[in-house]
Amino acid sequence: MSYWLSKAPAVGASGAIFGLVGSFAVFVLRHRGMVKGTEGDLRYIANVIVLNLAIGLMTKGIDNWGHLGGLIGGAATSWLLGPAWKIQSVSSEGRRVFADTAPIFSLIPTKRDES
């Protein structure tokens, strides 16, 4: 986004860091029923995003377009490719069996057993 929307596109790692934050946010949102403490994680993620974007708006030389692009790119990539675990069944020993239902699997044809 920095390349397309900024007068002086930025270079650096902050966009990639925002991508990791976006990816983590999608993971936490997807698995909030399976992992304890996700409300606190989501609040922390939102605080980090808001604080960093506010600093970017108040400080000259920080490219928020790069930050937003990283955030959106990380979230989109994690949504498509990241794990989306669902409890498929529970074994006789009480262990949960998970299935990964990430959207990418609906785009890839699978080979079915035709016996």
N, C-alpha and C positions, 0 to 999 in steps of 0.2 A: 504494500500500500504506500510505503514511503516513496518508492520509485515513481508511482503513478500520481500521487497527490501532493507531494512536497516539492517546493521550489528547489531545495537542496537536499536530495536524498541522503539519508544517514547510513553509516556503516557502524557495525558494532554487534555486541552480543545481546543487547537488551531486548530486541525483538524476539530472539530465540528464547530468552528467559520468560517473556510473556507467553510464548507458545507453550512452554512447559506448564505455566500456571493455567492456561486455558485447557490443556490436556488433563491436568489433575482435577480441575473443576468438573469436567465431563465425567471422569471416572467416579468422583465422589457423588455426583448427582445420580448416575446410573445405579450405584450400589448402596444408596443411602438406607435401604431396608435391610441390607445384609451386614453392613459394617457399623459398629457403634461409634458415636461421637461425630457423625458427619455434619450435624448442624453447626458445631463449633468450627469445623474445617471450612464450611461454606462461608461463614461469617468472616473468618480470617482471610480467605481468598478474596472476598468482596472488598475488605478493607485494604488489602495489598494493591488491588487493581485501582480503586478510587484514589488512594494516597499517591500512587505513582503517576497516574494520569493528572492529578492536581498539581503535583510538582512539575510535571512536564508542561502544563499550561502556564505556570508562573515563572518558569526558568527559560531564558533564551538559549537556544542551541540544542534543546531536547526535542526529538522528533516523535510526537505522539502518534503520527500515522504509522510509523514503524512498529510502535508498541501495539496499536490496535490491530494491525495486520498480523503480527505474531500471535496475539490473543485469539483472533478469529481463526487463523490457520491452524493453530494447535488444537483448538476446540473442534474444528471441522475434521481434522485428521483423526483425532481420538474418537470422535463419534463414529466415523466410518470404519476405522481399523482397530480401535481399542477393544478390550474385552467387554462383553456385556453378559455377565454370568447370570444364569437363572438356575434355581434348584430344580433338577430334573426328577430326582427320586431320592429316597432314603433307603440305605441298605439295611439288611436285617440286624446289623451291629449298631445301627443308629447313625451311621456316617452319611453325610449329605453328598450326593453326586451332582456335580455341576455340569451345565452345558453352556457353551459360549454361543451367544446369539447375535454377535456383532453384525451390523448391516452388510458388511463386505461379503458375508457368506451367502446372502440372498442374490448377489450379483455374479457369483462364481458357480457355474454348473457343477453339480456333484455327480459322481458315478454311482449309480444305484446297483445293488445286488439283484440280478434278474434270475435267481434260481427258484 
